[in-house]
Amino acid sequence: MQHPAFKALSGGNSVRERHSVADRITDFLRDAIRNGTLTDGTELNQVALSAHFGVSRVPVREALRALETEGWITAPTHYRAFVQGLSEDSVKQIFEARMALELHLIEKAIPNFDAVRLADMRKRCTVMGRIRDHDEWLVANRGFHRALLEPAGAPMIIDMIEQLSSQPERYLRTRRAGRDRQETAGAEHKAIVAAVADRDVIRARKLLSTHIDHTRTAILSAIEQLRSSENQNPAS
């Protein structure tokens, strides 16, 4: 039943429709940045985007505003926006926060692991070892980390961790560093699961810390290579 305070309001359907379009554009652009289709520094022009999606500028503007709030883009003017690259310092801060949160949750999660959850984690490791497509592997990797931490009973914190991880992940998608990391991460995942099965909190925390740090190093290396390539081949 409609709340009495809302009876005088009009335009509910149009607001939902507009936000639905804006949300779809937001998701589309976010995914394009995440998978490397839209690279650092790419201009996102409202007029061009409106024409591309066949919509007015209103939902495009809302989508860009949402992406700016999330840190994916920077918008120095009202009509122009650019894909925001991550600095090395930003990556270090992201991983510092991720490290603290994941190590806290793994300690809370381990006592709650039962045989069913452990079997699921081992199955995930096996499945990931067979994946050759790197984008598919990254999706499975997010699922692995969520399943690893879910027994801690802190879904909001896990969502925060995923948000932190999603931005730097883009630098592993289009570079050899990502494939190299995929190969080593599988062994690290299995070791972490083994520590969890043994209910060895200290070992699990140490292994998870090393795992996260290796990913941080791979991403910083990929960013360094990207910046070096850009300096050697400046845009004309």
Secondary structure as GFF3:
##gff-version 3
##sequence-region A 1 236
A	DSSP	three_ten_helix	4	6	.	.	.	ID=ss1
A	DSSP	alpha_helix	12	34	.	.	.	ID=ss2
A	DSSP	beta_strand	43	45	.	.	.	ID=ss3
A	DSSP	alpha_helix	46	53	.	.	.	ID=ss4
A	DSSP	alpha_helix	57	70	.	.	.	ID=ss5
A	DSSP	beta_strand	73	74	.	.	.	ID=ss6
A	DSSP	beta_strand	80	83	.	.	.	ID=ss7
A	DSSP	alpha_helix	88	109	.	.	.	ID=ss8
A	DSSP	three_ten_helix	110	112	.	.	.	ID=ss9
A	DSSP	alpha_helix	115	130	.	.	.	ID=ss10
A	DSSP	alpha_helix	134	149	.	.	.	ID=ss11
A	DSSP	three_ten_helix	150	152	.	.	.	ID=ss12
A	DSSP	alpha_helix	155	169	.	.	.	ID=ss13
A	DSSP	three_ten_helix	170	172	.	.	.	ID=ss14
A	DSSP	alpha_helix	176	197	.	.	.	ID=ss15
A	DSSP	alpha_helix	201	232	.	.	.	ID=ss16
###
